[in-house]
Amino acid sequence: MEFEHSVPVDSCSYESMGLFDPLSARISKHEHIANEVCLQTQEDWKRHIGPIPGFTGCIGKHNFIAITLPECLPERLGALAYASEVGFLLDGTLILRSKVLTAALLKITSRCS
């Protein structure tokens, strides 16, 4: 198979835990598109929904979408990155709300005991 839209990832830049043996990880040549879209998604969220404290989303050492879909067409990468980032934001929001709700319930139940 010939790779058109990706390059190998330096094996020193990630911990494979045996997942890529004997294959090497690849990343999209267009990672910058995914990063820009993820940052825009976060800005959209802040503007329309609210703050996102402590959130990093898809952007870490490598962009989640760029490394999980390395051969994704560049014109589709942005849409997939946006959808994935919204998913991470929703997940993070639900976890945060769950922690707040749990803390509130513990506070209420401690008063009742």
C-alpha positions as protocol buffer text, in pm:
chain_id: "A"
residue {
  index: 1
  type: MET
  ca { x: 0 y: 0 z: 0 }
}
residue {
  index: 2
  type: GLU
  ca { x: 126 y: 340 z: -92 }
}
residue {
  index: 3
  type: PHE
  ca { x: 72 y: 617 z: 162 }
}
residue {
  index: 4
  type: GLU
  ca { x: -35 y: 947 z: 12 }
}
residue {
  index: 5
  type: HIS
  ca { x: -150 y: 1156 z: 309 }
}
residue {
  index: 6
  type: SER
  ca { x: 63 y: 1034 z: 600 }
}
residue {
  index: 7
  type: VAL
  ca { x: 416 y: 997 z: 729 }
}
residue {
  index: 8
  type: PRO
  ca { x: 563 y: 760 z: 989 }
}
residue {
  index: 9
  type: VAL
  ca { x: 569 y: 883 z: 1348 }
}
residue {
  index: 10
  type: ASP
  ca { x: 906 y: 876 z: 1521 }
}
residue {
  index: 11
  type: SER
  ca { x: 883 y: 575 z: 1753 }
}
residue {
  index: 12
  type: CYS
  ca { x: 1063 y: 775 z: 2024 }
}
residue {
  index: 13
  type: SER
  ca { x: 769 y: 1018 z: 2040 }
}
residue {
  index: 14
  type: TYR
  ca { x: 514 y: 768 z: 2173 }
}
residue {
  index: 15
  type: GLU
  ca { x: 483 y: 465 z: 2399 }
}
residue {
  index: 16
  type: SER
  ca { x: 352 y: 182 z: 2179 }
}
residue {
  index: 17
  type: MET
  ca { x: 284 y: -70 z: 2460 }
}
residue {
  index: 18
  type: GLY
  ca { x: 312 y: -330 z: 2184 }
}
residue {
  index: 19
  type: LEU
  ca { x: 20 y: -187 z: 1985 }
}
residue {
  index: 20
  type: PHE
  ca { x: 213 y: -101 z: 1671 }
}
residue {
  index: 21
  type: ASP
  ca { x: 449 y: -399 z: 1660 }
}
residue {
  index: 22
  type: PRO
  ca { x: 540 y: -488 z: 1387 }
}
residue {
  index: 23
  type: LEU
  ca { x: 364 y: -189 z: 1225 }
}
residue {
  index: 24
  type: SER
  ca { x: 477 y: 167 z: 1273 }
}
residue {
  index: 25
  type: ALA
  ca { x: 238 y: 444 z: 1364 }
}
residue {
  index: 26
  type: ARG
  ca { x: 158 y: 700 z: 1097 }
}
residue {
  index: 27
  type: ILE
  ca { x: 20 y: 1051 z: 1117 }
}
residue {
  index: 28
  type: SER
  ca { x: -153 y: 1272 z: 866 }
}
residue {
  index: 29
  type: LYS
  ca { x: 65 y: 1518 z: 676 }
}
residue {
  index: 30
  type: HIS
  ca { x: -224 y: 1757 z: 735 }
}
residue {
  index: 31
  type: GLU
  ca { x: -226 y: 1745 z: 1117 }
}
residue {
  index: 32
  type: HIS
  ca { x: -226 y: 2126 z: 1119 }
}
residue {
  index: 33
  type: ILE
  ca { x: -579 y: 2121 z: 971 }
}
residue {
  index: 34
  type: ALA
  ca { x: -705 y: 1898 z: 1252 }
}
residue {
  index: 35
  type: ASN
  ca { x: -532 y: 2114 z: 1516 }
}
residue {
  index: 36
  type: GLU
  ca { x: -679 y: 2437 z: 1378 }
}
residue {
  index: 37
  type: VAL
  ca { x: -1028 y: 2285 z: 1364 }
}
residue {
  index: 38
  type: CYS
  ca { x: -1001 y: 2147 z: 1719 }
}
residue {
  index: 39
  type: LEU
  ca { x: -903 y: 2492 z: 1850 }
}
residue {
  index: 40
  type: GLN
  ca { x: -1192 y: 2649 z: 1655 }
}
residue {
  index: 41
  type: THR
  ca { x: -1429 y: 2389 z: 1802 }
}
residue {
  index: 42
  type: GLN
  ca { x: -1316 y: 2484 z: 2152 }
}
residue {
  index: 43
  type: GLU
  ca { x: -1372 y: 2853 z: 2074 }
}
residue {
  index: 44
  type: ASP
  ca { x: -1719 y: 2776 z: 1936 }
}
residue {
  index: 45
  type: TRP
  ca { x: -1798 y: 2578 z: 2251 }
}
residue {
  index: 46
  type: LYS
  ca { x: -1683 y: 2863 z: 2479 }
}
residue {
  index: 47
  type: ARG
  ca { x: -1887 y: 3116 z: 2280 }
}
residue {
  index: 48
  type: HIS
  ca { x: -2210 y: 2913 z: 2255 }
}
residue {
  index: 49
  type: ILE
  ca { x: -2205 y: 2673 z: 2553 }
}
residue {
  index: 50
  type: GLY
  ca { x: -1965 y: 2791 z: 2822 }
}
residue {
  index: 51
  type: PRO
  ca { x: -1619 y: 2752 z: 2972 }
}
residue {
  index: 52
  type: ILE
  ca { x: -1415 y: 2434 z: 2946 }
}
residue {
  index: 53
  type: PRO
  ca { x: -1174 y: 2437 z: 3242 }
}
residue {
  index: 54
  type: GLY
  ca { x: -874 y: 2207 z: 3219 }
}
residue {
  index: 55
  type: PHE
  ca { x: -973 y: 2072 z: 2877 }
}
residue {
  index: 56
  type: THR
  ca { x: -711 y: 1968 z: 2621 }
}
residue {
  index: 57
  type: GLY
  ca { x: -929 y: 1761 z: 2387 }
}
residue {
  index: 58
  type: CYS
  ca { x: -786 y: 1604 z: 2073 }
}
residue {
  index: 59
  type: ILE
  ca { x: -463 y: 1799 z: 2082 }
}
residue {
  index: 60
  type: GLY
  ca { x: -189 y: 1631 z: 2279 }
}
residue {
  index: 61
  type: LYS
  ca { x: 153 y: 1522 z: 2163 }
}
residue {
  index: 62
  type: HIS
  ca { x: -23 y: 1434 z: 1838 }
}
residue {
  index: 63
  type: ASN
  ca { x: -373 y: 1520 z: 1723 }
}
residue {
  index: 64
  type: PHE
  ca { x: -609 y: 1230 z: 1798 }
}
residue {
  index: 65
  type: ILE
  ca { x: -777 y: 1231 z: 1456 }
}
residue {
  index: 66
  type: ALA
  ca { x: -454 y: 1286 z: 1263 }
}
residue {
  index: 67
  type: ILE
  ca { x: -297 y: 978 z: 1421 }
}
residue {
  index: 68
  type: THR
  ca { x: -603 y: 750 z: 1426 }
}
residue {
  index: 69
  type: LEU
  ca { x: -700 y: 830 z: 1065 }
}
residue {
  index: 70
  type: PRO
  ca { x: -364 y: 903 z: 903 }
}
residue {
  index: 71
  type: GLU
  ca { x: -479 y: 851 z: 544 }
}
residue {
  index: 72
  type: CYS
  ca { x: -792 y: 1063 z: 581 }
}
residue {
  index: 73
  type: LEU
  ca { x: -843 y: 1298 z: 288 }
}
residue {
  index: 74
  type: PRO
  ca { x: -746 y: 1653 z: 386 }
}
residue {
  index: 75
  type: GLU
  ca { x: -1089 y: 1788 z: 285 }
}
residue {
  index: 76
  type: ARG
  ca { x: -1255 y: 1545 z: 530 }
}
residue {
  index: 77
  type: LEU
  ca { x: -1006 y: 1577 z: 815 }
}
residue {
  index: 78
  type: GLY
  ca { x: -1157 y: 1902 z: 945 }
}
residue {
  index: 79
  type: ALA
  ca { x: -1511 y: 1767 z: 968 }
}
residue {
  index: 80
  type: LEU
  ca { x: -1393 y: 1454 z: 1150 }
}
residue {
  index: 81
  type: ALA
  ca { x: -1174 y: 1659 z: 1386 }
}
residue {
  index: 82
  type: TYR
  ca { x: -1467 y: 1892 z: 1467 }
}
residue {
  index: 83
  type: ALA
  ca { x: -1703 y: 1601 z: 1539 }
}
residue {
  index: 84
  type: SER
  ca { x: -1442 y: 1424 z: 1752 }
}
residue {
  index: 85
  type: GLU
  ca { x: -1364 y: 1739 z: 1949 }
}
residue {
  index: 86
  type: VAL
  ca { x: -1734 y: 1794 z: 2020 }
}
residue {
  index: 87
  type: GLY
  ca { x: -1748 y: 1435 z: 2146 }
}
residue {
  index: 88
  type: PHE
  ca { x: -1453 y: 1494 z: 2378 }
}
residue {
  index: 89
  type: LEU
  ca { x: -1612 y: 1820 z: 2498 }
}
residue {
  index: 90
  type: LEU
  ca { x: -1944 y: 1648 z: 2570 }
}
residue {
  index: 91
  type: ASP
  ca { x: -1768 y: 1366 z: 2751 }
}
residue {
  index: 92
  type: GLY
  ca { x: -1564 y: 1611 z: 2958 }
}
residue {
  index: 93
  type: THR
  ca { x: -1874 y: 1815 z: 3040 }
}
residue {
  index: 94
  type: LEU
  ca { x: -2065 y: 1506 z: 3153 }
}
residue {
  index: 95
  type: ILE
  ca { x: -1775 y: 1393 z: 3372 }
}
residue {
  index: 96
  type: LEU
  ca { x: -1744 y: 1740 z: 3525 }
}
residue {
  index: 97
  type: ARG
  ca { x: -2118 y: 1761 z: 3590 }
}
residue {
  index: 98
  type: SER
  ca { x: -2114 y: 1412 z: 3737 }
}
residue {
  index: 99
  type: LYS
  ca { x: -1838 y: 1514 z: 3980 }
}
residue {
  index: 100
  type: VAL
  ca { x: -2028 y: 1830 z: 4078 }
}
residue {
  index: 101
  type: LEU
  ca { x: -2350 y: 1633 z: 4126 }
}
residue {
  index: 102
  type: THR
  ca { x: -2173 y: 1365 z: 4331 }
}
residue {
  index: 103
  type: ALA
  ca { x: -2012 y: 1631 z: 4552 }
}
residue {
  index: 104
  type: ALA
  ca { x: -2351 y: 1800 z: 4602 }
}
residue {
  index: 105
  type: LEU
  ca { x: -2519 y: 1470 z: 4689 }
}
residue {
  index: 106
  type: LEU
  ca { x: -2245 y: 1382 z: 4937 }
}
residue {
  index: 107
  type: LYS
  ca { x: -2285 y: 1722 z: 5099 }
}
residue {
  index: 108
  type: ILE
  ca { x: -2663 y: 1677 z: 5126 }
}
residue {
  index: 109
  type: THR
  ca { x: -2640 y: 1321 z: 5261 }
}
residue {
  index: 110
  type: SER
  ca { x: -2376 y: 1421 z: 5516 }
}
residue {
  index: 111
  type: ARG
  ca { x: -2617 y: 1683 z: 5654 }
}
residue {
  index: 112
  type: CYS
  ca { x: -2890 y: 1422 z: 5682 }
}
residue {
  index: 113
  type: SER
  ca { x: -2681 y: 1173 z: 5881 }
}
